Amino acid sequence: MSEIVGKENRKQVVFETGEFSTKELEAVLNTLPVDITFVDREDRVRYFSQSKER
């Protein structure tokens, strides 16, 4: 996975099977019926989803 700046200076997250704008990816993650939290190796919360269930 990598992040690039695409057309119109929009950031894209690129996977082997496709790509999302950062706004599209955030919308997908917030739509999933699960809570997602990412904690880094320094025990800091780096991301959490904002689903309806939260």
N, CA, C and O of each residue as an XYZ file, in Angstrom:
216
protein
N       0.842     -1.161      0.000
C       0.000      0.000      0.000
C       0.891      1.229      0.000
O       1.932      1.261      0.657
N       0.472      2.229     -0.739
C       1.202      3.490     -0.734
C       0.228      4.635     -0.936
O      -0.905      4.443     -1.377
N       0.694      5.825     -0.605
C      -0.133      7.010     -0.779
C       0.540      7.896     -1.809
O       1.742      8.151     -1.736
N      -0.244      8.362     -2.767
C       0.288      9.263     -3.779
C      -0.637     10.461     -3.909
O      -1.796     10.408     -3.496
N      -0.132     11.520     -4.474
C      -0.979     12.662     -4.797
C      -1.388     12.494     -6.243
O      -0.548     12.480     -7.143
N      -2.693     12.366     -6.459
C      -3.206     12.119     -7.793
C      -3.681     13.397     -8.459
O      -3.236     14.496     -8.131
N      -4.583     13.226     -9.385
C      -5.155     14.352    -10.114
C      -5.793     15.337     -9.144
O      -6.320     14.943     -8.104
N      -5.743     16.586     -9.482
C      -6.354     17.659     -8.699
C      -5.805     17.704     -7.275
O      -6.500     18.144     -6.359
N      -4.557     17.249     -7.078
C      -3.903     17.250     -5.766
C      -4.667     16.468     -4.701
O      -4.564     16.775     -3.513
N      -5.430     15.461     -5.118
C      -6.136     14.605     -4.165
C      -5.221     13.461     -3.771
O      -4.599     12.838     -4.631
N      -5.134     13.180     -2.485
C      -4.321     12.059     -2.025
C      -5.042     10.756     -2.329
O      -6.249     10.636     -2.116
N      -4.295      9.788     -2.825
C      -4.819      8.470     -3.151
C      -4.087      7.424     -2.319
O      -2.877      7.525     -2.114
N      -4.812      6.425     -1.843
C      -4.220      5.275     -1.179
C      -4.281      4.142     -2.188
O      -5.362      3.750     -2.628
N      -3.119      3.617     -2.552
C      -3.029      2.636     -3.631
C      -2.758      1.252     -3.052
O      -1.807      1.061     -2.294
N      -3.609      0.283     -3.417
C      -3.461     -1.115     -3.034
C      -3.136     -1.921     -4.283
O      -3.189     -1.392     -5.394
N      -2.800     -3.193     -4.111
C      -2.528     -4.051     -5.270
C      -3.752     -4.196     -6.166
O      -3.615     -4.376     -7.376
N      -4.949     -4.119     -5.583
C      -6.166     -4.383     -6.350
C      -6.967     -3.140     -6.706
O      -8.045     -3.253     -7.290
N      -6.467     -1.962     -6.369
C      -7.197     -0.743     -6.705
C      -6.736      0.421     -5.859
O      -5.716      0.340     -5.175
N      -7.490      1.506     -5.907
C      -7.114      2.695     -5.147
C      -8.345      3.463     -4.706
O      -9.417      3.345     -5.299
N      -8.175      4.251     -3.653
C      -9.216      5.109     -3.097
C      -8.626      6.497     -2.889
O      -7.422      6.643     -2.673
N      -9.475      7.511     -2.953
C      -9.046      8.796     -2.406
C      -9.115      8.633     -0.890
O      -9.802      7.738     -0.396
N      -8.419      9.479     -0.153
C      -8.463      9.352      1.305
C      -9.882      9.580      1.829
O     -10.281      8.958      2.813
N     -10.633     10.448      1.197
C     -12.026     10.674      1.609
C     -12.891      9.451      1.341
O     -13.737      9.100      2.162
N     -12.686      8.797      0.197
C     -13.444      7.582     -0.113
C     -13.123      6.469      0.878
O     -14.027      5.787      1.359
N     -11.842      6.283      1.185
C     -11.444      5.230      2.118
C     -12.030      5.482      3.502
O     -12.510      4.551      4.148
N     -11.995      6.718      3.958
C     -12.571      7.041      5.262
C     -14.073      6.760      5.279
O     -14.590      6.241      6.267
N     -14.773      7.094      4.204
C     -16.209      6.827      4.122
C     -16.493      5.329      4.165
O     -17.431      4.897      4.834
N     -15.693      4.537      3.458
C     -15.871      3.078      3.474
C     -15.650      2.542      4.883
O     -16.466      1.767      5.382
N     -14.561      2.942      5.530
C     -14.264      2.450      6.882
C     -15.342      2.849      7.881
O     -15.652      2.079      8.790
N     -15.914      4.032      7.729
C     -16.963      4.482      8.641
C     -18.305      3.827      8.357
O     -19.202      3.878      9.199
N     -18.464      3.212      7.192
C     -19.712      2.549      6.821
C     -19.753      1.095      7.281
O     -20.835      0.544      7.484
N     -18.594      0.471      7.446
C     -18.543     -0.928      7.866
C     -19.190     -1.093      9.241
O     -19.023     -0.237     10.109
N     -19.933     -2.196      9.447
C     -20.634     -2.392     10.725
C     -19.723     -2.944     11.831
O     -20.125     -3.831     12.584
N     -18.508     -2.420     11.923
C     -17.551     -2.822     12.962
C     -16.805     -1.577     13.436
O     -16.708     -0.584     12.716
N     -16.283     -1.647     14.652
C     -15.408     -0.584     15.143
C     -13.981     -0.942     14.778
O     -13.549     -2.075     14.991
N     -13.253      0.003     14.237
C     -11.856     -0.211     13.871
C     -11.014      0.801     14.639
O     -11.269      2.004     14.588
N     -10.008      0.299     15.350
C      -9.062      1.160     16.053
C      -7.664      0.682     15.724
O      -7.378     -0.514     15.787
N      -6.793      1.614     15.373
C      -5.391      1.279     15.121
C      -4.538      1.953     16.182
O      -4.587      3.171     16.356
N      -3.742      1.135     16.901
C      -2.833      1.623     17.931
C      -1.422      1.309     17.464
O      -1.127      0.164     17.123
N      -0.541      2.313     17.441
C       0.817      2.091     16.944
C       1.702      1.428     18.002
O       1.256      1.166     19.119
N       2.940      1.166     17.644
C       3.853      0.450     18.548
C       4.196      1.245     19.798
O       4.703      0.683     20.768
N       3.927      2.543     19.786
C       4.155      3.367     20.977
C       2.885      3.516     21.803
O       2.797      4.375     22.680
N       1.901      2.668     21.510
C       0.634      2.602     22.235
C      -0.200      3.874     22.096
O      -0.926      4.254     23.015
N      -0.091      4.521     20.949
C      -0.898      5.709     20.660
C      -1.995      5.335     19.675
O      -1.753      4.633     18.694
N      -3.192      5.810     19.947
C      -4.289      5.596     19.002
C      -4.029      6.492     17.806
O      -3.951      7.713     17.940
N      -3.896      5.879     16.630
C      -3.603      6.625     15.410
C      -4.843      6.805     14.540
O      -4.924      7.743     13.748
N      -5.814      5.894     14.693
C      -7.035      5.978     13.891
C      -8.140      5.234     14.615
O      -7.897      4.214     15.259
N      -9.361      5.751     14.506
C     -10.535      4.980     14.902
C     -11.674      5.351     13.970
O     -11.811      6.498     13.546
N     -12.487      4.351     13.662
C     -13.615      4.587     12.759
C     -14.729      5.295     13.519
O     -14.806      5.233     14.746
N     -15.579      5.960     12.772
C     -16.690      6.694     13.364
C     -18.003      6.103     12.872
O     -18.866      6.809     12.350
N     -18.137      4.792     13.049
C     -19.345      4.109     12.588
C     -20.540      4.478     13.465
O     -20.380      5.040     14.549
N     -21.723      4.158     12.986
C     -22.948      4.434     13.740
C     -22.969      3.684     15.064
O     -23.596      4.129     16.025
N     -22.278      2.538     15.116
C     -22.271      1.691     16.303
C     -21.439      2.293     17.437
O     -21.606      1.890     18.589
N     -20.575      3.217     17.155
C     -19.641      3.763     18.161
C     -20.330      4.766     19.052
O     -19.703      5.326     19.952
